[in-house]
Amino acid sequence: MARALSGKGYVEEERRRLIQQTVDRLGYRTSTIARALRTQRTSSIGVLIADITNPIFPQIVKGIDEVVAADNHTMFLCNTDEDSQKQQAIVRSLLDRNVDGFVLVSQTLTDDFLKLLEHGPPCVFINRRPQAPVMDYVGPDNAQSIRLLLDHLCELGHERIAYVAGPALSSTAQERLTNFRSGMAARGLAVDESMVLRGNYSFESGRVAAETLSALESLPTAVIAANDFVAMGIIDYFQQHGLKVPEDLSVTGFDDAFEMQADGHYPLRFEGITTVDQPKRDLGRAAGRIMLQRISYPGGAPNSIILPTRLRIRNTTAPAQTKNRQA
């Protein structure tokens, strides 16, 4: 009967049909607990995302689900809010449920958290990776992303370019900042350290960064923001203080978080952001495939998959002005 219900192994079609009709009539359901005891697998995967309100994450999760659901795996989707205590409590709870693996999307990777994962099931990291290359990782090409943004801004004549980075604990933020510095040097442009700031990927941190920039003796002509939320905060602050974007100041983001804006899901008070589009659904699909492979074949070298990005030129970048207005 087990083979007939699972669809695995050969069973005559007529016999399979009769068994299915019988179990449907009796309301019989297979015991997932018994199956887990027998196979040492629960066909479940824990997926942790950093912020359920961030519109980039549903597309990543959709990609994961497309792959793992096709293999009859169930997802436990959990929101950590970038809170380390909540993050660890969720992982402990999922470990108690004997999940077959974790997909960790943009998680803060502290030593305590990594130690908690060390002897558990396989993990696949998306966007942020541990320093030690011992885990499977999927992410966008951050070097390409910075190159695309700098090429675009330099073609528009920008030289005084500010950079608002993500948090120091984010490997993605560090990688992008490193590439910004090297990219500026490769173009013969100086990095003004007073215009290199930190944010936390939030709208409010963009406003704080803009306020800091506005206090400088001379404003930048362009700002590269850590993500689209930070870019929105920067634009909002400067517009409220009399500067026009992009006439007076060009601003770019990351992620293409508001790609569904045209459908009315994310209405903005200003035109669409020039940004880098990371392939969100493809990141999820790649992570899902790695997870299934790792569950079936635990051994082998770790995977590191880097996917290309695209520049989306919209309405927040324009040629540099010869004179910079003070905010």
Legacy VTK file of the C-alpha trace (Angstrom):
# vtk DataFile Version 3.0
C-alpha trace
ASCII
DATASET POLYDATA
POINTS 327 float
0.000 0.000 0.000
2.840 2.384 0.833
4.211 2.199 -2.682
0.779 2.848 -4.164
0.199 5.947 -2.044
3.675 7.407 -2.391
3.864 6.874 -6.138
7.289 5.304 -5.718
7.941 1.788 -6.899
5.920 -0.221 -9.386
2.252 -0.898 -8.670
-0.316 -1.886 -11.285
-2.429 1.120 -12.213
-5.745 -0.575 -11.455
-4.513 -1.719 -8.057
-3.205 1.772 -7.301
-6.608 3.254 -8.236
-8.512 0.827 -5.993
-6.201 1.497 -3.043
-6.564 5.249 -3.486
-10.366 4.994 -3.648
-10.383 2.914 -0.452
-8.173 5.267 1.552
-10.208 8.254 0.353
-13.436 6.591 1.475
-11.984 5.686 4.879
-10.301 9.053 5.361
-6.952 7.375 5.888
-3.840 9.586 6.052
-0.251 8.405 6.169
1.621 9.246 9.356
4.365 11.766 8.717
5.835 10.942 12.134
6.045 7.236 11.320
7.532 7.978 7.920
10.111 10.299 9.465
11.116 7.629 11.979
11.527 5.135 9.176
13.353 7.366 6.665
15.025 9.829 9.054
13.541 12.593 6.904
10.517 14.849 7.373
10.299 16.245 3.826
10.300 19.726 5.351
12.655 22.674 4.934
13.049 25.729 7.119
13.251 29.001 5.173
14.305 32.076 7.153
13.871 35.558 5.701
15.140 38.783 7.251
12.075 40.998 6.820
8.684 39.848 5.616
7.764 43.404 4.585
10.648 43.675 2.103
9.196 43.014 -1.369
12.299 41.242 -2.693
11.791 38.243 -0.412
8.468 36.879 -1.750
10.046 36.349 -5.168
13.029 34.533 -3.656
10.712 32.369 -1.531
8.531 31.663 -4.570
11.578 30.347 -6.411
12.516 28.074 -3.512
8.979 26.759 -3.238
8.689 26.029 -6.972
11.606 23.627 -6.706
11.113 21.959 -3.327
7.320 21.595 -3.627
7.804 19.747 -6.917
9.808 17.217 -4.888
7.046 16.943 -2.260
8.839 19.015 0.356
7.009 21.435 2.631
8.432 24.808 3.662
8.329 26.352 7.117
8.586 30.059 6.266
9.884 32.174 9.169
10.519 35.899 9.565
13.482 36.844 11.789
13.263 40.670 11.666
17.082 40.809 11.798
16.705 39.933 15.489
19.420 37.495 16.599
17.447 36.130 19.565
14.359 35.545 17.433
16.529 34.034 14.713
18.094 31.493 17.070
14.781 30.641 18.714
13.277 29.885 15.302
16.195 27.639 14.339
15.966 25.707 17.613
12.239 25.207 17.069
12.803 23.934 13.523
15.601 21.649 14.705
13.121 20.152 17.185
10.848 19.497 14.207
13.708 17.662 12.438
13.609 19.715 9.260
15.740 18.276 6.493
17.563 21.540 5.861
17.623 25.333 6.093
17.587 28.010 3.416
18.787 31.228 5.039
17.887 34.389 3.150
19.830 37.552 4.062
20.422 36.469 7.639
22.794 38.119 10.112
25.504 35.513 10.566
26.907 35.856 14.069
29.307 33.307 15.543
26.629 32.054 17.946
24.169 31.549 15.113
26.651 29.682 12.936
27.618 27.477 15.882
23.943 26.579 16.313
23.807 25.472 12.686
27.142 23.641 12.775
25.884 20.147 13.643
22.411 20.442 12.168
21.006 19.595 8.727
22.406 21.119 5.512
22.143 24.878 4.990
22.009 27.011 1.861
22.712 30.715 2.221
21.220 33.353 -0.075
22.751 36.853 -0.362
24.853 36.631 2.798
27.476 33.981 3.379
29.701 32.850 6.259
33.353 33.876 6.115
34.510 30.254 6.052
33.617 28.745 2.644
32.127 25.556 4.066
28.471 26.131 3.228
26.425 26.282 0.054
25.807 29.814 -1.193
23.722 31.535 -3.856
23.927 35.258 -4.540
23.927 38.028 -7.124
27.108 39.224 -8.800
27.927 42.176 -6.548
31.077 43.111 -8.460
29.093 43.319 -11.693
26.365 45.332 -9.937
28.749 48.023 -8.721
30.450 48.113 -12.105
27.118 48.684 -13.860
26.188 51.516 -11.500
29.569 53.236 -11.705
29.670 52.906 -15.496
26.231 54.498 -15.719
27.033 57.370 -13.356
30.432 58.056 -14.912
28.875 58.158 -18.383
26.620 60.886 -16.994
29.675 62.837 -15.836
29.510 62.129 -12.106
32.772 62.148 -10.144
31.735 63.083 -6.592
29.858 59.886 -5.809
28.672 59.056 -2.301
28.064 55.534 -1.110
25.626 54.433 1.609
26.571 50.879 2.559
24.594 48.218 4.396
25.388 46.990 7.929
28.924 45.880 8.787
27.800 42.320 9.630
26.409 41.822 6.121
28.852 40.044 3.811
26.910 41.449 0.855
27.326 44.996 2.147
31.051 44.464 2.671
31.523 42.967 -0.780
29.688 45.824 -2.483
31.614 48.467 -0.533
34.931 46.839 -1.431
33.951 46.826 -5.097
32.852 50.458 -4.891
36.274 51.477 -3.603
38.154 49.447 -6.213
35.770 50.571 -8.974
36.310 54.242 -8.156
40.079 53.739 -8.118
39.983 51.922 -11.457
38.245 54.958 -12.963
40.763 57.381 -11.486
38.217 58.809 -9.053
38.946 59.605 -5.425
36.730 58.206 -2.684
35.764 60.939 -0.241
35.495 59.061 3.052
33.114 61.686 4.423
30.675 60.494 1.759
30.956 56.792 2.619
28.252 56.068 5.183
26.577 53.077 6.838
22.891 52.230 6.811
20.715 49.297 7.813
18.716 48.794 4.595
15.790 50.864 5.926
13.997 53.953 4.596
14.863 55.840 7.780
18.574 55.038 7.471
18.445 56.623 4.010
17.043 59.814 5.517
19.762 59.807 8.196
22.457 59.344 5.537
20.997 62.184 3.460
21.007 64.478 6.486
24.691 63.681 7.066
25.522 64.361 3.419
23.594 67.628 3.475
25.878 68.902 6.253
28.982 68.585 4.042
30.594 71.690 2.600
29.971 70.340 -0.885
27.312 67.810 -1.769
27.982 64.768 -3.964
26.433 64.817 -7.411
25.306 61.188 -7.090
24.605 58.664 -4.342
24.686 54.868 -4.599
22.402 53.460 -1.902
22.612 50.041 -0.243
19.131 49.119 -1.445
15.974 50.695 -2.833
14.539 51.488 0.616
17.663 53.479 1.508
17.467 55.208 -1.889
13.838 56.139 -1.182
14.830 57.641 2.176
17.604 59.680 0.555
15.284 60.971 -2.154
12.561 61.775 0.357
14.908 63.814 2.570
16.469 65.839 -0.236
13.141 66.525 -1.912
11.798 67.839 1.393
14.821 70.118 1.650
14.548 71.718 -1.760
16.693 69.523 -4.006
15.317 67.888 -7.110
16.129 64.285 -8.006
17.682 63.769 -10.511
18.193 67.383 -11.647
20.300 68.334 -8.611
21.312 64.906 -7.355
21.275 61.432 -8.912
20.357 58.480 -6.697
20.585 54.742 -7.381
19.464 51.722 -5.405
19.865 47.962 -5.326
17.482 44.998 -5.702
14.737 46.423 -7.946
12.424 45.880 -4.995
9.591 47.856 -6.562
9.507 46.125 -9.929
5.725 45.653 -9.549
5.207 49.391 -9.117
3.578 49.596 -12.554
0.834 47.271 -11.320
0.046 49.641 -8.470
1.369 47.436 -5.687
4.037 49.885 -4.510
2.989 53.446 -5.387
5.749 56.018 -4.860
5.625 59.787 -4.596
8.402 60.027 -7.162
9.371 58.293 -10.356
10.935 54.822 -10.476
14.413 54.327 -9.060
17.466 53.601 -11.180
18.640 50.377 -9.609
20.282 46.994 -10.049
17.879 44.115 -10.511
19.039 40.944 -8.821
17.377 37.788 -10.243
15.232 37.101 -7.190
13.195 34.139 -8.447
16.296 32.495 -9.940
18.201 32.886 -6.664
15.420 30.972 -4.910
15.278 28.259 -7.560
19.046 27.742 -7.443
18.972 27.484 -3.647
16.082 25.010 -3.792
17.952 22.772 -6.223
21.095 22.820 -4.093
19.069 21.980 -0.994
17.426 18.947 -2.588
20.778 17.772 -3.897
22.382 18.189 -0.500
19.588 16.287 1.260
19.964 13.342 -1.122
23.770 13.451 -1.338
25.193 15.072 1.821
28.838 14.783 0.786
30.715 16.835 -1.739
32.299 20.243 -1.980
30.172 23.305 -1.182
28.444 25.088 -4.041
28.880 28.792 -4.740
26.513 30.061 -7.412
26.753 33.696 -8.534
23.997 34.976 -10.814
24.249 38.006 -13.125
22.369 41.227 -12.465
20.868 43.927 -14.722
20.887 47.698 -14.574
17.428 49.292 -14.617
17.771 52.919 -15.736
14.729 54.896 -14.677
14.129 58.447 -13.507
16.448 59.118 -10.572
19.692 59.592 -12.521
20.679 62.389 -14.896
23.837 64.162 -16.141
25.916 65.759 -13.395
25.423 69.483 -12.863
28.487 71.694 -12.959
27.386 73.338 -9.735
25.983 71.593 -6.720
23.283 73.240 -4.643
23.623 73.030 -0.869
20.695 71.379 0.909
LINES 1 328
327 0 1 2 3 4 5 6 7 8 9 10 11 12 13 14 15 16 17 18 19 20 21 22 23 24 25 26 27 28 29 30 31 32 33 34 35 36 37 38 39 40 41 42 43 44 45 46 47 48 49 50 51 52 53 54 55 56 57 58 59 60 61 62 63 64 65 66 67 68 69 70 71 72 73 74 75 76 77 78 79 80 81 82 83 84 85 86 87 88 89 90 91 92 93 94 95 96 97 98 99 100 101 102 103 104 105 106 107 108 109 110 111 112 113 114 115 116 117 118 119 120 121 122 123 124 125 126 127 128 129 130 131 132 133 134 135 136 137 138 139 140 141 142 143 144 145 146 147 148 149 150 151 152 153 154 155 156 157 158 159 160 161 162 163 164 165 166 167 168 169 170 171 172 173 174 175 176 177 178 179 180 181 182 183 184 185 186 187 188 189 190 191 192 193 194 195 196 197 198 199 200 201 202 203 204 205 206 207 208 209 210 211 212 213 214 215 216 217 218 219 220 221 222 223 224 225 226 227 228 229 230 231 232 233 234 235 236 237 238 239 240 241 242 243 244 245 246 247 248 249 250 251 252 253 254 255 256 257 258 259 260 261 262 263 264 265 266 267 268 269 270 271 272 273 274 275 276 277 278 279 280 281 282 283 284 285 286 287 288 289 290 291 292 293 294 295 296 297 298 299 300 301 302 303 304 305 306 307 308 309 310 311 312 313 314 315 316 317 318 319 320 321 322 323 324 325 326
